Amino acid sequence: MEQLIRVIARALVDHPEDVQIQVREDARGLVYELSVHPDDVGKVIGKQGRIAKAVRTVVSSAAVKERKRVIVDIVSE
């Protein structure tokens, strides 16, 4: 799952070397915290959050196979 998020995020940004993913588990399920270069935050979120929503949809669909609840949070540094 982490690799899927990394591939999608690196395709979207201008600074792919700055893509970082932290994984933690909480009451909601597995949480993947995606952080990117400050200049690329808008590219990952998209207009009205459309790209972020699409990324979350793809990851959620892939997580169905593993029967886990997966959340993607975009964090700014």
SERO-4910 file (N, C-alpha, C, O; in steps of 0.05 Angstrom, whole numbers):
BEGIN
 pado doro    nc1    nc2    nc3   cac1   cac2   cac3    cc1    cc2    cc3    oc1    oc2    oc3
  Met    A     17    -24      0      0      0      0     17     25      0     12     44    -14
  Glu    A     38     24     16     56     47     18     69     53    -10     72     76    -18
  Gln    A     77     32    -23     89     34    -49     70     47    -70     78     63    -86
  Leu    A     44     39    -68     24     50    -86     22     80    -82     21     96   -101
  Ile    A     20     89    -57     18    117    -51     42    132    -60     40    154    -71
  Arg    A     66    120    -56     91    133    -64     92    137    -94    100    158   -104
  Val    A     84    117   -110     85    119   -139     66    140   -149     73    156   -166
  Ile    A     42    141   -138     22    161   -146     32    189   -139     31    207   -156
  Ala    A     42    193   -115     51    219   -106     75    229   -122     76    252   -130
  Arg    A     94    211   -128    118    219   -143    111    227   -171    124    244   -183
  Ala    A     89    216   -182     81    223   -209     68    251   -210     67    264   -231
  Leu    A     58    260   -187     44    285   -186     61    310   -181     55    332   -189
  Val    A     84    306   -167     99    329   -157    124    335   -174    132    320   -191
  Asp    A    135    359   -169    159    368   -182    184    359   -167    206    358   -179
  His    A    181    353   -142    204    345   -125    199    317   -114    193    314    -91
  Pro    A    201    296   -131    195    269   -122    213    258   -100    205    240    -86
  Glu    A    237    269    -98    255    260    -77    246    268    -49    255    257    -29
  Asp    A    228    288    -47    218    297    -21    192    283    -12    181    291      9
  Val    A    183    264    -27    159    249    -19    166    230      4    183    213      1
  Gln    A    151    233     26    156    216     49    129    206     60    109    220     59
  Ile    A    129    181     69    105    169     79    111    157    106    129    141    110
  Gln    A     95    164    126     96    153    153     71    136    157     49    144    149
  Val    A     74    113    168     52     95    173     47     92    203     66     87    218
  Arg    A     23     94    211     16     90    239    -12     78    241    -28     80    222
  Glu    A    -17     66    263    -44     53    267    -57     67    290    -46     71    311
  Asp    A    -83     74    286    -98     86    308   -126     74    307   -131     54    294
  Ala    A   -145     86    321   -172     76    323   -186     75    296   -204     59    292
  Arg    A   -178     93    278   -191     94    252   -182     72    233   -196     64    214
  Gly    A   -158     61    238   -146     41    221   -117     48    215   -104     62    230
  Leu    A   -107     38    192    -80     45    184    -80     73    172    -96     79    153
  Val    A    -63     91    182    -62    118    172    -35    122    158    -14    118    170
  Tyr    A    -36    130    133    -12    136    118    -10    167    116    -28    180    104
  Glu    A     11    178    128     14    207    127     34    214    105     57    207    106
  Leu    A     23    227     85     39    235     61     49    263     64     33    282     68
  Ser    A     75    267     63     86    294     63    103    298     38    118    280     30
  Val    A    100    322     27    114    329      2    128    356      6    124    369     26
  His    A    143    364    -13    156    390    -13    135    412    -11    113    409    -23
  Pro    A    139    433      4    119    454      7    108    465    -19     84    473    -20
  Asp    A    124    466    -40    114    477    -65     95    457    -79     80    465    -97
  Asp    A     96    432    -71     80    411    -84     54    404    -70     38    387    -80
  Val    A     49    416    -48     25    409    -32     -1    414    -49    -19    397    -49
  Gly    A     -2    436    -63    -25    442    -79    -29    422   -102    -52    417   -110
  Lys    A     -8    411   -112    -10    392   -134    -21    365   -124    -35    352   -138
  Val    A    -14    358    -99    -24    333    -88    -54    336    -79    -69    317    -81
  Ile    A    -61    360    -71    -89    364    -62   -107    369    -86   -129    358    -88
  Gly    A    -98    386   -105   -114    392   -128   -136    412   -123   -140    420   -101
  Lys    A   -149    421   -145   -170    440   -142   -194    428   -127   -203    406   -135
  Gln    A   -202    441   -106   -224    432    -89   -220    404    -78   -239    390    -72
  Gly    A   -194    396    -76   -188    370    -65   -193    346    -82   -195    323    -73
  Arg    A   -196    350   -108   -203    329   -126   -182    307   -129   -188    283   -129
  Ile    A   -157    316   -130   -135    296   -133   -131    281   -107   -128    256   -108
  Ala    A   -133    294    -85   -131    280    -59   -153    260    -56   -149    238    -46
  Lys    A   -177    267    -64   -199    249    -62   -195    225    -81   -202    202    -73
  Ala    A   -184    229   -105   -179    208   -123   -158    189   -112   -160    164   -115
  Val    A   -137    200   -101   -116    183    -89   -128    166    -66   -122    142    -64
  Arg    A   -144    178    -49   -157    163    -27   -175    141    -38   -176    120    -26
  Thr    A   -189    147    -60   -207    127    -71   -191    103    -82   -199     80    -77
  Val    A   -169    108    -96   -153     86   -107   -141     70    -84   -141     45    -85
  Val    A   -131     83    -64   -118     68    -41   -140     53    -26   -135     30    -18
  Ser    A   -163     64    -22   -185     50     -8   -193     25    -24   -199      4    -12
  Ser    A   -194     28    -50   -202      5    -67   -181    -17    -65   -188    -40    -65
  Ala    A   -156    -10    -65   -135    -30    -62   -135    -43    -35   -127    -66    -32
  Ala    A   -143    -28    -14   -144    -38     13   -166    -59     18   -165    -74     37
  Val    A   -186    -59      0   -208    -78      3   -198   -106      1   -207   -124     15
  Lys    A   -178   -110    -15   -165   -137    -18   -154   -147      8   -156   -170     15
  Glu    A   -142   -128     24   -130   -136     49   -149   -134     72   -143   -141     95
  Arg    A   -173   -125     67   -194   -123     87   -185   -106    111   -189   -113    134
  Lys    A   -173    -83    104   -164    -64    124   -175    -36    118   -180    -30     94
  Arg    A   -179    -20    138   -187      7    134   -162     24    131   -145     24    149
  Val    A   -160     38    109   -136     54    104   -144     83    100   -163     89     86
  Ile    A   -129    101    112   -134    130    110   -108    143    100    -86    136    110
  Val    A   -111    161     81    -88    177     71    -91    205     81   -110    219     73
  Asp    A    -72    214     97    -72    242    106    -49    257     93    -27    246     91
  Ile    A    -55    281     83    -34    297     71    -26    318     92    -42    335    100
  Val    A     -1    317    100      9    335    121     28    355    108     44    348     91
  Ser    A     26    380    117     45    400    107     65    406    129     59    405    153
  Glu    A     89    410    121    111    414    140    115    443    147    133    449    163
***
